[in-house]
Structures are given as C-alpha cells and as structure tokens.
Amino acid sequence: MSTDQQTLTGHLDLAESGRHTGMASLVLGVSAFLALGTLSALPYLVLLALPLGIAAVASGVRALRRGVTATSGRIASVTGITLGSLGVLGWAALMVLWYLVDQAVSG
C-alpha cells in the first residue's frame, strides 16, 4: 500500500475498484468555498480557504490525471477544482481588500 492511499483523503478518493472518485477534491473545494462564508461570524476562519483551495485543486488534478472512470467522478473532480479555485481567488481578494482598508485607515 502506498503512502498516498494511507491518507484520509486517499481513502475518501478511492472506490472499491481502486479508481479515483474525485470526492476528496469536491469535499476540499466545498470546504474552501464555505470558509469564505464565515467572514461575518469568524473572520480568521477565512484564512483556511487558501490551503483548502490549493488542496482541492491539487486533489482534483491528481484524480483526473490518474484516471477517474465514472462521469460522476469527473464532475466531482471538476467541481472540486472550481470551488477550490474560487476559494483561493476569494481569499486573495479579501487579502487585497483588507490591505486597502488598512492603508486607508492608517493613511
């Protein structure tokens, strides 16, 4: 058993036949996207959008490259990549916004 298959996301991403399902990418992408929604209640939780988004994109690309056989797996991978990318872009936009507000307040 390889170290890739021993991780939690590795178990989540493998079907019974050993094929990748894309579910790890989907779960990570949804988590990254939802982390952005915590801005009003828990502003520092937004910082998790960056690592979760990067992990979602990496997991989705890895699943697509290793061979997702089912259409639902491809859709899950692409959706995870999309949501992960939105999480990363949203995180970047918030960092720029916070920087601009800080400059306006202090200047």
PDB file as gemmi writes it, atoms N, CA and C in Angstrom:
CRYST1    1.000    1.000    1.000  90.00  90.00  90.00 P 1                      
ATOM      1  N   MET A   1       0.850  -1.176   0.000  1.00  0.00           N  
ATOM      2  CA  MET A   1       0.000   0.000   0.000  1.00  0.00           C  
ATOM      3  C   MET A   1       0.894   1.236   0.000  1.00  0.00           C  
ATOM      4  N   SER A   2       0.639   2.162  -0.903  1.00  0.00           N  
ATOM      5  CA  SER A   2       1.451   3.368  -0.995  1.00  0.00           C  
ATOM      6  C   SER A   2       1.023   4.373   0.071  1.00  0.00           C  
ATOM      7  N   THR A   3       1.877   5.364   0.298  1.00  0.00           N  
ATOM      8  CA  THR A   3       1.550   6.378   1.306  1.00  0.00           C  
ATOM      9  C   THR A   3       0.388   7.238   0.869  1.00  0.00           C  
ATOM     10  N   ASP A   4       0.180   7.371  -0.454  1.00  0.00           N  
ATOM     11  CA  ASP A   4      -0.951   8.158  -0.951  1.00  0.00           C  
ATOM     12  C   ASP A   4      -2.272   7.522  -0.552  1.00  0.00           C  
ATOM     13  N   GLN A   5      -2.330   6.211  -0.541  1.00  0.00           N  
ATOM     14  CA  GLN A   5      -3.571   5.524  -0.205  1.00  0.00           C  
ATOM     15  C   GLN A   5      -3.796   5.437   1.291  1.00  0.00           C  
ATOM     16  N   GLN A   6      -2.801   5.787   2.089  1.00  0.00           N  
ATOM     17  CA  GLN A   6      -2.954   5.705   3.535  1.00  0.00           C  
ATOM     18  C   GLN A   6      -3.533   6.977   4.141  1.00  0.00           C  
ATOM     19  N   THR A   7      -3.616   8.042   3.381  1.00  0.00           N  
ATOM     20  CA  THR A   7      -4.155   9.285   3.914  1.00  0.00           C  
ATOM     21  C   THR A   7      -5.672   9.220   3.975  1.00  0.00           C  
ATOM     22  N   LEU A   8      -6.243  10.119   4.768  1.00  0.00           N  
ATOM     23  CA  LEU A   8      -7.697  10.164   4.896  1.00  0.00           C  
ATOM     24  C   LEU A   8      -8.343  10.509   3.567  1.00  0.00           C  
ATOM     25  N   THR A   9      -7.793  11.508   2.876  1.00  0.00           N  
ATOM     26  CA  THR A   9      -8.368  11.868   1.581  1.00  0.00           C  
ATOM     27  C   THR A   9      -8.123  10.766   0.559  1.00  0.00           C  
ATOM     28  N   GLY A  10      -7.060  10.002   0.738  1.00  0.00           N  
ATOM     29  CA  GLY A  10      -6.812   8.878  -0.154  1.00  0.00           C  
ATOM     30  C   GLY A  10      -7.895   7.829  -0.028  1.00  0.00           C  
ATOM     31  N   HIS A  11      -8.332   7.552   1.187  1.00  0.00           N  
ATOM     32  CA  HIS A  11      -9.418   6.596   1.391  1.00  0.00           C  
ATOM     33  C   HIS A  11     -10.737   7.140   0.858  1.00  0.00           C  
ATOM     34  N   LEU A  12     -10.935   8.449   0.994  1.00  0.00           N  
ATOM     35  CA  LEU A  12     -12.155   9.086   0.515  1.00  0.00           C  
ATOM     36  C   LEU A  12     -12.202   9.103  -1.000  1.00  0.00           C  
ATOM     37  N   ASP A  13     -11.035   9.164  -1.625  1.00  0.00           N  
ATOM     38  CA  ASP A  13     -10.963   9.346  -3.065  1.00  0.00           C  
ATOM     39  C   ASP A  13     -10.892   8.029  -3.845  1.00  0.00           C  
ATOM     40  N   LEU A  14     -10.828   6.893  -3.176  1.00  0.00           N  
ATOM     41  CA  LEU A  14     -10.718   5.626  -3.884  1.00  0.00           C  
ATOM     42  C   LEU A  14     -12.014   4.830  -3.797  1.00  0.00           C  
ATOM     43  N   ALA A  15     -12.442   4.338  -4.933  1.00  0.00           N  
ATOM     44  CA  ALA A  15     -13.616   3.474  -4.975  1.00  0.00           C  
ATOM     45  C   ALA A  15     -13.175   2.051  -4.638  1.00  0.00           C  
ATOM     46  N   GLU A  16     -14.111   1.138  -4.568  1.00  0.00           N  
ATOM     47  CA  GLU A  16     -13.809  -0.257  -4.268  1.00  0.00           C  
ATOM     48  C   GLU A  16     -12.826  -0.853  -5.265  1.00  0.00           C  
ATOM     49  N   SER A  17     -12.912  -0.420  -6.510  1.00  0.00           N  
ATOM     50  CA  SER A  17     -12.040  -0.979  -7.541  1.00  0.00           C  
ATOM     51  C   SER A  17     -10.658  -0.341  -7.534  1.00  0.00           C  
ATOM     52  N   GLY A  18     -10.425   0.626  -6.650  1.00  0.00           N  
ATOM     53  CA  GLY A  18      -9.140   1.294  -6.590  1.00  0.00           C  
ATOM     54  C   GLY A  18      -9.046   2.508  -7.486  1.00  0.00           C  
ATOM     55  N   ARG A  19     -10.119   2.836  -8.183  1.00  0.00           N  
ATOM     56  CA  ARG A  19     -10.130   4.013  -9.062  1.00  0.00           C  
ATOM     57  C   ARG A  19     -10.452   5.260  -8.250  1.00  0.00           C  
ATOM     58  N   HIS A  20      -9.958   6.376  -8.723  1.00  0.00           N  
ATOM     59  CA  HIS A  20     -10.226   7.647  -8.045  1.00  0.00           C  
ATOM     60  C   HIS A  20     -11.652   8.103  -8.349  1.00  0.00           C  
ATOM     61  N   THR A  21     -12.285   8.683  -7.324  1.00  0.00           N  
ATOM     62  CA  THR A  21     -13.676   9.117  -7.471  1.00  0.00           C  
ATOM     63  C   THR A  21     -13.812  10.624  -7.586  1.00  0.00           C  
ATOM     64  N   GLY A  22     -12.808  11.388  -7.185  1.00  0.00           N  
ATOM     65  CA  GLY A  22     -12.898  12.840  -7.212  1.00  0.00           C  
ATOM     66  C   GLY A  22     -13.583  13.432  -6.003  1.00  0.00           C  
ATOM     67  N   MET A  23     -14.014  12.597  -5.067  1.00  0.00           N  
ATOM     68  CA  MET A  23     -14.750  13.101  -3.908  1.00  0.00           C  
ATOM     69  C   MET A  23     -13.869  13.918  -2.964  1.00  0.00           C  
ATOM     70  N   ALA A  24     -12.591  13.576  -2.855  1.00  0.00           N  
ATOM     71  CA  ALA A  24     -11.712  14.359  -1.978  1.00  0.00           C  
ATOM     72  C   ALA A  24     -11.610  15.785  -2.486  1.00  0.00           C  
ATOM     73  N   SER A  25     -11.485  15.945  -3.783  1.00  0.00           N  
ATOM     74  CA  SER A  25     -11.426  17.283  -4.366  1.00  0.00           C  
ATOM     75  C   SER A  25     -12.715  18.044  -4.113  1.00  0.00           C  
ATOM     76  N   LEU A  26     -13.830  17.365  -4.261  1.00  0.00           N  
ATOM     77  CA  LEU A  26     -15.127  18.009  -4.037  1.00  0.00           C  
ATOM     78  C   LEU A  26     -15.277  18.447  -2.588  1.00  0.00           C  
ATOM     79  N   VAL A  27     -14.932  17.581  -1.651  1.00  0.00           N  
ATOM     80  CA  VAL A  27     -15.054  17.913  -0.227  1.00  0.00           C  
ATOM     81  C   VAL A  27     -14.137  19.075   0.144  1.00  0.00           C  
ATOM     82  N   LEU A  28     -12.893  19.034  -0.333  1.00  0.00           N  
ATOM     83  CA  LEU A  28     -11.961  20.119  -0.032  1.00  0.00           C  
ATOM     84  C   LEU A  28     -12.399  21.429  -0.687  1.00  0.00           C  
ATOM     85  N   GLY A  29     -12.911  21.347  -1.915  1.00  0.00           N  
ATOM     86  CA  GLY A  29     -13.378  22.546  -2.606  1.00  0.00           C  
ATOM     87  C   GLY A  29     -14.572  23.177  -1.919  1.00  0.00           C  
ATOM     88  N   VAL A  30     -15.510  22.351  -1.495  1.00  0.00           N  
ATOM     89  CA  VAL A  30     -16.678  22.869  -0.764  1.00  0.00           C  
ATOM     90  C   VAL A  30     -16.226  23.492   0.555  1.00  0.00           C  
ATOM     91  N   SER A  31     -15.268  22.866   1.224  1.00  0.00           N  
ATOM     92  CA  SER A  31     -14.765  23.419   2.483  1.00  0.00           C  
ATOM     93  C   SER A  31     -14.100  24.775   2.270  1.00  0.00           C  
ATOM     94  N   ALA A  32     -13.318  24.883   1.190  1.00  0.00           N  
ATOM     95  CA  ALA A  32     -12.667  26.167   0.887  1.00  0.00           C  
ATOM     96  C   ALA A  32     -13.701  27.239   0.592  1.00  0.00           C  
ATOM     97  N   PHE A  33     -14.721  26.885  -0.160  1.00  0.00           N  
ATOM     98  CA  PHE A  33     -15.764  27.844  -0.517  1.00  0.00           C  
ATOM     99  C   PHE A  33     -16.565  28.254   0.714  1.00  0.00           C  
ATOM    100  N   LEU A  34     -16.887  27.280   1.570  1.00  0.00           N  
ATOM    101  CA  LEU A  34     -17.648  27.591   2.787  1.00  0.00           C  
ATOM    102  C   LEU A  34     -16.829  28.411   3.777  1.00  0.00           C  
ATOM    103  N   ALA A  35     -15.515  28.238   3.769  1.00  0.00           N  
ATOM    104  CA  ALA A  35     -14.673  29.035   4.667  1.00  0.00           C  
ATOM    105  C   ALA A  35     -14.804  30.514   4.354  1.00  0.00           C  
ATOM    106  N   LEU A  36     -15.024  30.840   3.079  1.00  0.00           N  
ATOM    107  CA  LEU A  36     -15.221  32.249   2.726  1.00  0.00           C  
ATOM    108  C   LEU A  36     -16.516  32.802   3.314  1.00  0.00           C  
ATOM    109  N   GLY A  37     -17.511  31.952   3.471  1.00  0.00           N  
ATOM    110  CA  GLY A  37     -18.790  32.382   4.005  1.00  0.00           C  
ATOM    111  C   GLY A  37     -18.779  32.669   5.494  1.00  0.00           C  
ATOM    112  N   THR A  38     -17.679  32.349   6.169  1.00  0.00           N  
ATOM    113  CA  THR A  38     -17.598  32.583   7.613  1.00  0.00           C  
ATOM    114  C   THR A  38     -17.079  33.967   7.950  1.00  0.00           C  
ATOM    115  N   LEU A  39     -16.915  34.818   6.940  1.00  0.00           N  
ATOM    116  CA  LEU A  39     -16.296  36.125   7.150  1.00  0.00           C  
ATOM    117  C   LEU A  39     -17.013  36.946   8.211  1.00  0.00           C  
ATOM    118  N   SER A  40     -18.325  36.959   8.198  1.00  0.00           N  
ATOM    119  CA  SER A  40     -19.054  37.801   9.154  1.00  0.00           C  
ATOM    120  C   SER A  40     -19.009  37.248  10.576  1.00  0.00           C  
ATOM    121  N   ALA A  41     -19.003  35.932  10.732  1.00  0.00           N  
ATOM    122  CA  ALA A  41     -19.032  35.333  12.065  1.00  0.00           C  
ATOM    123  C   ALA A  41     -17.635  35.044  12.611  1.00  0.00           C  
ATOM    124  N   LEU A  42     -16.808  34.414  11.804  1.00  0.00           N  
ATOM    125  CA  LEU A  42     -15.461  34.018  12.239  1.00  0.00           C  
ATOM    126  C   LEU A  42     -14.443  34.454  11.187  1.00  0.00           C  
ATOM    127  N   PRO A  43     -14.022  35.716  11.227  1.00  0.00           N  
ATOM    128  CA  PRO A  43     -13.191  36.244  10.140  1.00  0.00           C  
ATOM    129  C   PRO A  43     -11.882  35.496   9.919  1.00  0.00           C  
ATOM    130  N   TYR A  44     -11.272  34.973  10.970  1.00  0.00           N  
ATOM    131  CA  TYR A  44      -9.985  34.299  10.794  1.00  0.00           C  
ATOM    132  C   TYR A  44     -10.115  32.904  10.194  1.00  0.00           C  
ATOM    133  N   LEU A  45     -11.315  32.347  10.208  1.00  0.00           N  
ATOM    134  CA  LEU A  45     -11.535  31.055   9.569  1.00  0.00           C  
ATOM    135  C   LEU A  45     -11.413  31.168   8.050  1.00  0.00           C  
ATOM    136  N   VAL A  46     -11.568  32.380   7.536  1.00  0.00           N  
ATOM    137  CA  VAL A  46     -11.420  32.623   6.097  1.00  0.00           C  
ATOM    138  C   VAL A  46     -10.021  32.247   5.636  1.00  0.00           C  
ATOM    139  N   LEU A  47      -9.051  32.352   6.520  1.00  0.00           N  
ATOM    140  CA  LEU A  47      -7.672  32.028   6.159  1.00  0.00           C  
ATOM    141  C   LEU A  47      -7.518  30.566   5.740  1.00  0.00           C  
ATOM    142  N   LEU A  48      -8.437  29.712   6.151  1.00  0.00           N  
ATOM    143  CA  LEU A  48      -8.386  28.307   5.743  1.00  0.00           C  
ATOM    144  C   LEU A  48      -8.759  28.108   4.279  1.00  0.00           C  
ATOM    145  N   ALA A  49      -9.360  29.106   3.663  1.00  0.00           N  
ATOM    146  CA  ALA A  49      -9.759  28.969   2.260  1.00  0.00           C  
ATOM    147  C   ALA A  49      -8.557  28.745   1.356  1.00  0.00           C  
ATOM    148  N   LEU A  50      -7.418  29.340   1.687  1.00  0.00           N  
ATOM    149  CA  LEU A  50      -6.232  29.187   0.840  1.00  0.00           C  
ATOM    150  C   LEU A  50      -5.695  27.753   0.847  1.00  0.00           C  
ATOM    151  N   PRO A  51      -5.359  27.180   2.003  1.00  0.00           N  
ATOM    152  CA  PRO A  51      -4.830  25.810   1.946  1.00  0.00           C  
ATOM    153  C   PRO A  51      -5.862  24.786   1.476  1.00  0.00           C  
ATOM    154  N   LEU A  52      -7.125  24.975   1.861  1.00  0.00           N  
ATOM    155  CA  LEU A  52      -8.156  24.043   1.406  1.00  0.00           C  
ATOM    156  C   LEU A  52      -8.365  24.147  -0.101  1.00  0.00           C  
ATOM    157  N   GLY A  53      -8.329  25.361  -0.618  1.00  0.00           N  
ATOM    158  CA  GLY A  53      -8.484  25.559  -2.055  1.00  0.00           C  
ATOM    159  C   GLY A  53      -7.345  24.948  -2.845  1.00  0.00           C  
ATOM    160  N   ILE A  54      -6.125  25.164  -2.372  1.00  0.00           N  
ATOM    161  CA  ILE A  54      -4.968  24.579  -3.048  1.00  0.00           C  
ATOM    162  C   ILE A  54      -5.038  23.059  -3.006  1.00  0.00           C  
ATOM    163  N   ALA A  55      -5.414  22.505  -1.855  1.00  0.00           N  
ATOM    164  CA  ALA A  55      -5.533  21.046  -1.739  1.00  0.00           C  
ATOM    165  C   ALA A  55      -6.632  20.507  -2.651  1.00  0.00           C  
ATOM    166  N   ALA A  56      -7.732  21.240  -2.792  1.00  0.00           N  
ATOM    167  CA  ALA A  56      -8.828  20.805  -3.661  1.00  0.00           C  
ATOM    168  C   ALA A  56      -8.386  20.765  -5.117  1.00  0.00           C  
ATOM    169  N   VAL A  57      -7.688  21.802  -5.544  1.00  0.00           N  
ATOM    170  CA  VAL A  57      -7.216  21.841  -6.931  1.00  0.00           C  
ATOM    171  C   VAL A  57      -6.214  20.723  -7.178  1.00  0.00           C  
ATOM    172  N   ALA A  58      -5.274  20.553  -6.264  1.00  0.00           N  
ATOM    173  CA  ALA A  58      -4.262  19.501  -6.426  1.00  0.00           C  
ATOM    174  C   ALA A  58      -4.898  18.115  -6.436  1.00  0.00           C  
ATOM    175  N   SER A  59      -5.854  17.882  -5.542  1.00  0.00           N  
ATOM    176  CA  SER A  59      -6.513  16.584  -5.479  1.00  0.00           C  
ATOM    177  C   SER A  59      -7.342  16.310  -6.731  1.00  0.00           C  
ATOM    178  N   GLY A  60      -8.026  17.336  -7.215  1.00  0.00           N  
ATOM    179  CA  GLY A  60      -8.833  17.163  -8.421  1.00  0.00           C  
ATOM    180  C   GLY A  60      -7.986  16.884  -9.647  1.00  0.00           C  
ATOM    181  N   VAL A  61      -6.894  17.613  -9.776  1.00  0.00           N  
ATOM    182  CA  VAL A  61      -5.997  17.387 -10.912  1.00  0.00           C  
ATOM    183  C   VAL A  61      -5.368  15.999 -10.818  1.00  0.00           C  
ATOM    184  N   ARG A  62      -4.964  15.605  -9.609  1.00  0.00           N  
ATOM    185  CA  ARG A  62      -4.377  14.280  -9.410  1.00  0.00           C  
ATOM    186  C   ARG A  62      -5.381  13.181  -9.775  1.00  0.00           C  
ATOM    187  N   ALA A  63      -6.621  13.352  -9.352  1.00  0.00           N  
ATOM    188  CA  ALA A  63      -7.638  12.345  -9.665  1.00  0.00           C  
ATOM    189  C   ALA A  63      -7.890  12.267 -11.170  1.00  0.00           C  
ATOM    190  N   LEU A  64      -7.933  13.411 -11.832  1.00  0.00           N  
ATOM    191  CA  LEU A  64      -8.160  13.404 -13.280  1.00  0.00           C  
ATOM    192  C   LEU A  64      -6.983  12.796 -14.029  1.00  0.00           C  
ATOM    193  N   ARG A  65      -5.780  13.046 -13.554  1.00  0.00           N  
ATOM    194  CA  ARG A  65      -4.603  12.500 -14.233  1.00  0.00           C  
ATOM    195  C   ARG A  65      -4.453  11.002 -14.010  1.00  0.00           C  
ATOM    196  N   ARG A  66      -4.877  10.520 -12.844  1.00  0.00           N  
ATOM    197  CA  ARG A  66      -4.729   9.092 -12.542  1.00  0.00           C  
ATOM    198  C   ARG A  66      -5.864   8.251 -13.106  1.00  0.00           C  
ATOM    199  N   GLY A  67      -6.892   8.895 -13.557  1.00  0.00           N  
ATOM    200  CA  GLY A  67      -7.940   8.148 -14.230  1.00  0.00           C  
ATOM    201  C   GLY A  67      -9.228   7.999 -13.460  1.00  0.00           C  
ATOM    202  N   VAL A  68     -10.068   9.005 -13.518  1.00  0.00           N  
ATOM    203  CA  VAL A  68     -11.413   8.913 -12.962  1.00  0.00           C  
ATOM    204  C   VAL A  68     -12.275   8.297 -14.054  1.00  0.00           C  
ATOM    205  N   THR A  69     -12.828   7.124 -13.788  1.00  0.00           N  
ATOM    206  CA  THR A  69     -13.549   6.412 -14.843  1.00  0.00           C  
ATOM    207  C   THR A  69     -15.008   6.838 -14.963  1.00  0.00           C  
ATOM    208  N   ALA A  70     -15.666   7.069 -13.861  1.00  0.00           N  
ATOM    209  CA  ALA A  70     -17.094   7.390 -13.899  1.00  0.00           C  
ATOM    210  C   ALA A  70     -17.305   8.871 -14.207  1.00  0.00           C  
ATOM    211  N   THR A  71     -18.383   9.147 -14.897  1.00  0.00           N  
ATOM    212  CA  THR A  71     -18.731  10.536 -15.213  1.00  0.00           C  
ATOM    213  C   THR A  71     -18.959  11.338 -13.934  1.00  0.00           C  
ATOM    214  N   SER A  72     -19.585  10.725 -12.952  1.00  0.00           N  
ATOM    215  CA  SER A  72     -19.826  11.422 -11.691  1.00  0.00           C  
ATOM    216  C   SER A  72     -18.505  11.776 -11.005  1.00  0.00           C  
ATOM    217  N   GLY A  73     -17.499  10.934 -11.145  1.00  0.00           N  
ATOM    218  CA  GLY A  73     -16.189  11.227 -10.581  1.00  0.00           C  
ATOM    219  C   GLY A  73     -15.524  12.400 -11.272  1.00  0.00           C  
ATOM    220  N   ARG A  74     -15.674  12.464 -12.587  1.00  0.00           N  
ATOM    221  CA  ARG A  74     -15.116  13.600 -13.328  1.00  0.00           C  
ATOM    222  C   ARG A  74     -15.822  14.892 -12.928  1.00  0.00           C  
ATOM    223  N   ILE A  75     -17.134  14.823 -12.792  1.00  0.00           N  
ATOM    224  CA  ILE A  75     -17.904  16.004 -12.387  1.00  0.00           C  
ATOM    225  C   ILE A  75     -17.492  16.437 -10.985  1.00  0.00           C  
ATOM    226  N   ALA A  76     -17.313  15.473 -10.069  1.00  0.00           N  
ATOM    227  CA  ALA A  76     -16.884  15.803  -8.707  1.00  0.00           C  
ATOM    228  C   ALA A  76     -15.503  16.447  -8.717  1.00  0.00           C  
ATOM    229  N   SER A  77     -14.593  15.922  -9.530  1.00  0.00           N  
ATOM    230  CA  SER A  77     -13.245  16.491  -9.607  1.00  0.00           C  
ATOM    231  C   SER A  77     -13.267  17.906 -10.158  1.00  0.00           C  
ATOM    232  N   VAL A  78     -13.975  18.114 -11.242  1.00  0.00           N  
ATOM    233  CA  VAL A  78     -14.033  19.442 -11.858  1.00  0.00           C  
ATOM    234  C   VAL A  78     -14.737  20.432 -10.938  1.00  0.00           C  
ATOM    235  N   THR A  79     -15.805  19.994 -10.270  1.00  0.00           N  
ATOM    236  CA  THR A  79     -16.493  20.868  -9.321  1.00  0.00           C  
ATOM    237  C   THR A  79     -15.580  21.214  -8.153  1.00  0.00           C  
ATOM    238  N   GLY A  80     -14.833  20.236  -7.654  1.00  0.00           N  
ATOM    239  CA  GLY A  80     -13.881  20.490  -6.577  1.00  0.00           C  
ATOM    240  C   GLY A  80     -12.801  21.465  -6.994  1.00  0.00           C  
ATOM    241  N   ILE A  81     -12.288  21.301  -8.216  1.00  0.00           N  
ATOM    242  CA  ILE A  81     -11.279  22.223  -8.733  1.00  0.00           C  
ATOM    243  C   ILE A  81     -11.856  23.633  -8.842  1.00  0.00           C  
ATOM    244  N   THR A  82     -13.073  23.733  -9.335  1.00  0.00           N  
ATOM    245  CA  THR A  82     -13.722  25.039  -9.491  1.00  0.00           C  
ATOM    246  C   THR A  82     -13.948  25.715  -8.142  1.00  0.00           C  
ATOM    247  N   LEU A  83     -14.506  24.978  -7.191  1.00  0.00           N  
ATOM    248  CA  LEU A  83     -14.769  25.564  -5.869  1.00  0.00           C  
ATOM    249  C   LEU A  83     -13.468  25.882  -5.142  1.00  0.00           C  
ATOM    250  N   GLY A  84     -12.465  25.027  -5.298  1.00  0.00           N  
ATOM    251  CA  GLY A  84     -11.162  25.305  -4.702  1.00  0.00           C  
ATOM    252  C   GLY A  84     -10.541  26.560  -5.285  1.00  0.00           C  
ATOM    253  N   SER A  85     -10.665  26.723  -6.598  1.00  0.00           N  
ATOM    254  CA  SER A  85     -10.142  27.929  -7.252  1.00  0.00           C  
ATOM    255  C   SER A  85     -10.884  29.172  -6.768  1.00  0.00           C  
ATOM    256  N   LEU A  86     -12.197  29.053  -6.615  1.00  0.00           N  
ATOM    257  CA  LEU A  86     -12.972  30.181  -6.080  1.00  0.00           C  
ATOM    258  C   LEU A  86     -12.548  30.509  -4.655  1.00  0.00           C  
ATOM    259  N   GLY A  87     -12.237  29.481  -3.876  1.00  0.00           N  
ATOM    260  CA  GLY A  87     -11.754  29.708  -2.514  1.00  0.00           C  
ATOM    261  C   GLY A  87     -10.436  30.456  -2.499  1.00  0.00           C  
ATOM    262  N   VAL A  88      -9.519  30.064  -3.375  1.00  0.00           N  
ATOM    263  CA  VAL A  88      -8.217  30.736  -3.452  1.00  0.00           C  
ATOM    264  C   VAL A  88      -8.379  32.170  -3.953  1.00  0.00           C  
ATOM    265  N   LEU A  89      -9.184  32.352  -4.994  1.00  0.00           N  
ATOM    266  CA  LEU A  89      -9.405  33.698  -5.523  1.00  0.00           C  
ATOM    267  C   LEU A  89     -10.131  34.588  -4.520  1.00  0.00           C  
ATOM    268  N   GLY A  90     -11.110  34.021  -3.818  1.00  0.00           N  
ATOM    269  CA  GLY A  90     -11.812  34.785  -2.785  1.00  0.00           C  
ATOM    270  C   GLY A  90     -10.881  35.181  -1.655  1.00  0.00           C  
ATOM    271  N   TRP A  91     -10.005  34.264  -1.260  1.00  0.00           N  
ATOM    272  CA  TRP A  91      -9.023  34.565  -0.222  1.00  0.00           C  
ATOM    273  C   TRP A  91      -8.117  35.703  -0.672  1.00  0.00           C  
ATOM    274  N   ALA A  92      -7.635  35.633  -1.908  1.00  0.00           N  
ATOM    275  CA  ALA A  92      -6.752  36.681  -2.439  1.00  0.00           C  
ATOM    276  C   ALA A  92      -7.472  38.027  -2.483  1.00  0.00           C  
ATOM    277  N   ALA A  93      -8.729  38.018  -2.916  1.00  0.00           N  
ATOM    278  CA  ALA A  93      -9.499  39.264  -2.977  1.00  0.00           C  
ATOM    279  C   ALA A  93      -9.700  39.861  -1.583  1.00  0.00           C  
ATOM    280  N   LEU A  94      -9.961  39.017  -0.599  1.00  0.00           N  
ATOM    281  CA  LEU A  94     -10.127  39.524   0.767  1.00  0.00           C  
ATOM    282  C   LEU A  94      -8.832  40.081   1.323  1.00  0.00           C  
ATOM    283  N   MET A  95      -7.705  39.445   1.002  1.00  0.00           N  
ATOM    284  CA  MET A  95      -6.420  39.958   1.480  1.00  0.00           C  
ATOM    285  C   MET A  95      -6.122  41.327   0.864  1.00  0.00           C  
ATOM    286  N   VAL A  96      -6.424  41.491  -0.413  1.00  0.00           N  
ATOM    287  CA  VAL A  96      -6.232  42.791  -1.062  1.00  0.00           C  
ATOM    288  C   VAL A  96      -7.167  43.823  -0.444  1.00  0.00           C  
ATOM    289  N   LEU A  97      -8.419  43.440  -0.212  1.00  0.00           N  
ATOM    290  CA  LEU A  97      -9.382  44.357   0.399  1.00  0.00           C  
ATOM    291  C   LEU A  97      -8.944  44.770   1.804  1.00  0.00           C  
ATOM    292  N   TRP A  98      -8.514  43.797   2.617  1.00  0.00           N  
ATOM    293  CA  TRP A  98      -8.061  44.125   3.963  1.00  0.00           C  
ATOM    294  C   TRP A  98      -6.833  45.036   3.920  1.00  0.00           C  
ATOM    295  N   TYR A  99      -5.935  44.801   2.974  1.00  0.00           N  
ATOM    296  CA  TYR A  99      -4.756  45.654   2.838  1.00  0.00           C  
ATOM    297  C   TYR A  99      -5.149  47.081   2.465  1.00  0.00           C  
ATOM    298  N   LEU A 100      -6.068  47.213   1.504  1.00  0.00           N  
ATOM    299  CA  LEU A 100      -6.504  48.539   1.079  1.00  0.00           C  
ATOM    300  C   LEU A 100      -7.223  49.288   2.198  1.00  0.00           C  
ATOM    301  N   VAL A 101      -8.054  48.599   2.945  1.00  0.00           N  
ATOM    302  CA  VAL A 101      -8.744  49.217   4.079  1.00  0.00           C  
ATOM    303  C   VAL A 101      -7.737  49.640   5.129  1.00  0.00           C  
ATOM    304  N   ASP A 102      -6.753  48.803   5.401  1.00  0.00           N  
ATOM    305  CA  ASP A 102      -5.731  49.139   6.388  1.00  0.00           C  
ATOM    306  C   ASP A 102      -4.946  50.367   5.945  1.00  0.00           C  
ATOM    307  N   GLN A 103      -4.620  50.457   4.667  1.00  0.00           N  
ATOM    308  CA  GLN A 103      -3.905  51.619   4.145  1.00  0.00           C  
ATOM    309  C   GLN A 103      -4.754  52.885   4.227  1.00  0.00           C  
ATOM    310  N   ALA A 104      -6.043  52.753   3.961  1.00  0.00           N  
ATOM    311  CA  ALA A 104      -6.940  53.910   4.010  1.00  0.00           C  
ATOM    312  C   ALA A 104      -7.127  54.404   5.440  1.00  0.00           C  
ATOM    313  N   VAL A 105      -7.216  53.489   6.370  1.00  0.00           N  
ATOM    314  CA  VAL A 105      -7.435  53.852   7.771  1.00  0.00           C  
ATOM    315  C   VAL A 105      -6.177  54.465   8.373  1.00  0.00           C  
ATOM    316  N   SER A 106      -5.026  53.871   8.077  1.00  0.00           N  
ATOM    317  CA  SER A 106      -3.787  54.346   8.688  1.00  0.00           C  
ATOM    318  C   SER A 106      -3.168  55.533   7.947  1.00  0.00           C  
ATOM    319  N   GLY A 107      -3.626  55.818   6.737  1.00  0.00           N  
ATOM    320  CA  GLY A 107      -3.007  56.890   5.942  1.00  0.00           C  
ATOM    321  C   GLY A 107      -3.764  58.114   5.918  1.00  0.00           C  
TER     322      GLY A 107                                                      
END                                                                             
